[in-house]
Amino acid sequence: MHGFLAAARRQWRWGLVGAGMLILLSLPAVVDAVPVERTDVPLETLVERIEASADRSYHGYAEGRGALRLPDLPGAADLSTLMSDTSRMRLWYDGPDAWRTDLLYSGGERDRYGQADGMWVWDSGTHRSVFVQGETQLRLPIPIDLTPPDLARRLLAAAEPDELEALGPRRIAGQDGDGVRIRPSAPETTIDTIDIWADAETGLPLHVEVTAKSRDNPSLQTGFLELQQDRPDPDLVSFEPPANGEQQQDEDLDLVQAIERYSRTLLPDTLVGIPRATDRASAAAIYGEGYTSVGVLALPQEFITDTLRSLPTSERPWGKTAAVIRTPLVNGMIFADGGTAFILGGPVTVAELDRLAEDLVEQGVN
């Protein structure tokens, strides 16, 4: 319970935006701008190869840019970097259960090693290692989620066939990439287009751009600057905690993980007829599918009451007062009802959040 209290008190303010990014769950200038010709691979085949590329090994260097303007968060500094700044990552990937990301900072780096039973996090500045078991359904985004292959596959999996079209090719990291554009059709989504370029032969995504409605430039993008499509050295994707370093077990749960693990509240099975997408009922859930999915968190009201008073609030159409956070790509809302605080966020309009919040208040929680 102590982990829940600590995480809730320090991270709730921007947890709603992070919850929304779970859905994209979810960056460089144009590189290698050399004219290239699109291959003769049909669009449908390219899409199939991208979706099947999760076992494709690679290693390289990627850069990303986010434009959501999040502040630095205690215990979630990587989220701010990934969503609001330029992120620089060294990557080694040998499969879903054997990967490594090094997020580079001016004063050091934070490394993550993914394996079948969880993830090691190593901070070179503090010489501190933490092992986090993979037991929660949801978490805030981490660097692996914003790599071109992982982000592209996640976004493409949500697309309907009639939302896809071919896009002109680009040369990225010295490799030719065929393009796919996704144009979500749901009126309540904030996403205008998602552009993906991938190696037509292997299907490995090379670059991703997500552009919000009424915006000329991407709000989120990620792409390789260096890339080799072969297996990394096994020693580089395994981690042994240094003997002279501090070690901890599960002490750094993020806000979403802490709420899911420790809060006893159970969110409804459906909201406005939209089923819960997460398997287990808990205090952290995603409702819906595709580009209109919404993350919802529930936590005891006393953990946020003081800060909530300092936020600008407005009377919502459904009769309660709520604080609303707006960004081009993700919107969020927080309000209290019956002793419970609710955080909603996703790539949807504020009107859609109002619709779900109204039903959440009417149904209540267990």
Secondary structure, DSSP 8 states (H G I E B T S, - for coil): -HHHHHHHHHHHHHHHHHHHHTT--------S-------S--HHHHHHHHHTGGG--EEEEEEEEE-S-----TT-HHHHHHHHSEEEEEEEESSTTEEEEEEEETTEEEEEEEETTEEEEEETTTTEEEEEES--S-----GGGGSHHHHHHHHHHT--GGGEEEEEEEEETTEEEEEEEE----TTB-EEEEEEEE-TTT--EEEEEEEETT-SS-SEEEEEEEEE-S---GGGG-----TTSEEEES----HHHHHHHH------SEETTEEB-SSS-SSEEEESSGGG-EEEEEEEGGGTHHHHHHS--EE-TTS-EEEEEE-SS-EEEEEEETTEEEEEEESB-HHHHHHHHHHHHHH---
